[in-house]
Amino acid sequence: MTARHTDAGDAPRNAGYYHLSKAVLYREYLIFVRYPANAIGGIIVALFFFGVLFYGGQMVAGQALTDSIEGIIVGYFLWTLSVGAYSSISNDIGSEVQWGTLERHVMTPFGFAPVALLKGVAKIVRTFITSTIILAVMIGITGTTLELHLFTIVVIATLSIVSVLGLGLAAGGVTVLYKQIGNWLNLLQFGFIVLISAPAFDLGWLQFLPLAHGSALLQRAMIDGIRLWEFTPAEIALLVGVAAGYLVLGYAVFQYATRRARRLGVLGDY
């Protein structure tokens, strides 16, 4: 599916998903640079809660916290990525509903779901930047040493949060249909803590939940220094399968919810 795209001085030509992706990424870049106070505020809030966790935990648990600080840092890093991936779609759609601009996305020749998905991907890129800054500060505060093999971390972390992006798509579709459900959607973010902390290799069925298997692999990569190619094919296949499965499921829920909203005539209601 294509749209009409015009360059200055040129005749109109078909615009494809490349132009859509470029426009969405550029929009996210503009928001990032035009409103730096909001981005910096998010980083400060995340670091504040980590500081409370770290220094408060030291007073309560002492050496026990110090012995497990590497796992806490890795888990917190993945949690910040997960929250960004999840809320990127649900919160954005909620804002579009309030602003009354949701119909413009529905009327695009590309379709609503591809636009929402690409906007979610763009926000994930932004979240990776902010979460990396948070990770660096956490390492500096705690004096911890981690194995930071960039390729391995990016691949595992990306595949881990793709499943959460699927949940975000499903949540976005429910938002379009039922509008004011923000409190329920925000509650799920705290569930990510349980999933990230889940002992995925001790309880087999937990590996099929979002984040659980990816969290276990990321812990091994960043703490034990295991590279991507050193994991077994079955472990990588499960990581890819969980990511793809939840993304497809979330996309299907989003499509169903938005189509139902159009049939019921509540797409533009608030």
C-alpha positions, 0 to 999 in steps of 0.5 A: 500500500502506498501514498502520494509523496511529493518532493519540491520541484518534482512530480508526485510519486508513490510513497512507501513504507520507507518514507513512512518510517523515515517520517515517524523516526524524524517526528520522534527525533523532533520531539526529543530535541524540542522537548529535552526537559521532558526526556531529561525528567524521565531519566532523572525520575528513573535514576531517583527510583534506582537510588531509593532502591540502591541506598535504601536497600543498602541500609536494610539488606547491607551485603545481601544487596551488594552481592546481587547488585549486578542482577538488579542493575540488569533487571532495572535496565530491562525494565526501563526498556520494557516500560518504554516499549509498552507505553509507547503505543498505549500512551500515544494512542491515549493522547491522540484520542484526547487531542481528537487527532486519532482519525487522521491515523485511521485515514492514512492509506498505510492503515492505522496498525502499521503507523502505530507499530512504526511509532512504537518502534521509533519510541523504542529507539529513543528508549534505548538511548535514555536507558543506556544513559541510565545504565551508565549512571547506575554502573557509575553509582554502584561501582559495578563491572558488567560485560557490555558486549554491544551486539549481544546486548542489543539483540537480546534486549531488542528481542526481549522487548518486542514481546512487550511491544506486542502487549503495547499494541494490544493495550493501544487497541483496547484504549481505542475501544474503551478510552479511559482505562489508563489505570489498568494499563499502567498496572501492567507495568509493575507486572514486568518486574515479576516477569523480569525477576522470574526464574525462567530456567527453573520453571519451564512454563515461565519461559513462554511469558514476555520478558522472562526468557529474555531477562535470563539471557540478558543476565547471563550476557551482561554478568557472565559475559556470554556472547550471543553465539555461545547460547544454544540454538534452542535458547535463541529460537525460544527468544525469537519465537516468544517475541514474534508470537506476542507481537503477532498476537498484539497486532491482531488484537489491535486490528480487531479492536480498532475495527470494532471501534469503527463498526460501533462508531466510537472511534472518535469518542472520548 
